[in-house]
C-alpha cells in the first residue's frame, strides 16, 4: 500500500469500494471487479495483505488499511446553517 497511489477517475469509468478486501468474499469481489476493468479501492485491517494484493491486481487496485467498523475514528462535523432568516 503506497500512500501516493491513487485511482485516476478519468482512467476508470467505474470505481468499486470493497470492505474486507483482504480475504474471503471481499477479496474475491475485489479480484472480480479489477478483472472486469473497474478501479478498485480495497479496505482491510491487514496492511500486509493489502500490499500483497496490489501487485497481483495491478494499477486498478489501491489498498486502504483500516477498520471500516471503527466509528470513533470517523469524524462527524456539524454543519452551520447557511440561511439565517
Order of alpha helices (4+ residues) and beta strands (2+ residues): beta-alpha-beta-alpha-beta
